[in-house]
Amino acid sequence: MIILGVMLVFAGVLLSVWATLWLRRTASSEGLTASGPFKYVRHPVYTSINILCLGLGLMFFAWLWFVVMIIFVPLWYLEGREEEKQMAEVHGQKYAGYKARTGMFLPKIW
């Protein structure tokens, strides 16, 4: 479990860094960021936090950590929905198309 936890923490950190750097790089443009990690999920930073938290819980065998995740995951979902409303107002149909082909926290496989 520790090895799996370390791998998940590493993956979560990598995704967080990739998403943050990509967003910083594209933030100066006025268009919709739909490339890099945002090509796969609409909220890669929240996804990376969830992966990181899951890995930490496995690394330290901390069941209380999973209780914290159960509390925070719905809050991150609500925050993501609010961000999506704002993005829909700014980008309109372009965002609607992006939203239809991209998963919120996990990539759409079908």
C-alpha positions in Angstrom: 0.0 0.0 0.0 2.9 2.3 0.7 4.3 1.9 -2.8 0.9 2.6 -4.3 0.5 5.6 -2.1 3.9 7.0 -3.1 3.1 6.5 -6.8 -0.3 8.3 -6.4 1.3 11.2 -4.5 3.9 11.5 -7.2 1.3 11.4 -9.9 -0.8 14.0 -8.1 2.1 16.3 -7.7 3.1 15.9 -11.4 -0.5 16.6 -12.5 -0.7 19.6 -10.2 2.5 21.1 -11.5 1.6 20.4 -15.1 -1.9 22.0 -14.8 -0.6 25.0 -12.9 2.2 25.7 -15.3 -0.1 25.1 -18.3 -2.7 27.5 -16.9 -0.1 30.1 -16.1 1.2 29.8 -19.7 -2.2 30.1 -21.3 -3.7 32.6 -18.9 -2.5 35.6 -20.8 -4.5 34.5 -23.8 -8.2 35.4 -23.8 -9.3 32.1 -25.3 -10.5 29.0 -23.6 -7.7 26.7 -22.4 -8.6 23.3 -23.8 -5.1 21.8 -24.3 -2.5 20.3 -22.1 -4.1 18.6 -19.1 -7.3 20.6 -19.8 -7.7 18.5 -22.9 -8.5 15.5 -20.7 -10.3 17.0 -17.7 -11.9 20.3 -17.0 -10.5 20.6 -13.5 -7.0 18.9 -13.5 -6.0 20.8 -10.3 -8.9 19.4 -8.3 -8.2 16.0 -9.8 -4.5 16.2 -8.8 -5.5 17.2 -5.2 -7.8 14.1 -5.0 -5.0 11.8 -6.3 -2.5 13.3 -3.9 -4.9 12.9 -0.9 -5.7 9.3 -1.8 -2.0 8.6 -2.0 -1.3 10.2 1.3 -4.0 8.2 2.9 -2.6 5.0 1.6 1.0 6.0 2.5 0.2 6.7 6.1 -2.7 4.2 6.5 -4.8 7.1 7.8 -8.5 6.3 7.7 -9.2 9.8 9.0 -7.6 11.1 5.9 -10.3 9.4 3.8 -13.0 11.0 6.1 -11.5 14.4 5.2 -11.7 13.5 1.5 -15.3 12.4 1.9 -16.0 15.9 3.2 -14.0 17.8 0.7 -14.8 16.0 -2.5 -18.4 17.3 -2.6 -17.1 20.8 -1.8 -14.6 20.7 -4.7 -17.5 19.4 -6.9 -19.6 22.4 -5.9 -16.7 24.8 -6.5 -16.0 23.2 -9.9 -19.7 23.7 -10.9 -19.5 27.3 -9.9 -16.4 27.8 -12.0 -18.1 26.1 -14.9 -21.0 28.5 -14.7 -18.6 31.4 -14.9 -16.8 29.9 -17.8 -20.1 29.3 -19.6 -20.9 33.0 -19.2 -17.5 34.1 -20.6 -17.1 31.5 -23.4 -20.6 30.5 -24.3 -21.0 27.8 -26.9 -17.3 27.2 -27.1 -17.3 26.2 -23.4 -20.4 24.1 -23.9 -18.7 22.1 -26.6 -15.6 21.7 -24.5 -17.7 20.6 -21.5 -19.5 18.0 -23.7 -16.3 16.3 -24.8 -14.3 16.6 -21.6 -14.9 15.0 -18.2 -15.1 17.1 -15.1 -12.6 15.3 -12.9 -11.9 12.1 -14.9 -11.3 11.8 -18.6 -14.2 10.7 -20.7 -13.5 7.4 -22.3 -16.5 7.0 -24.5 
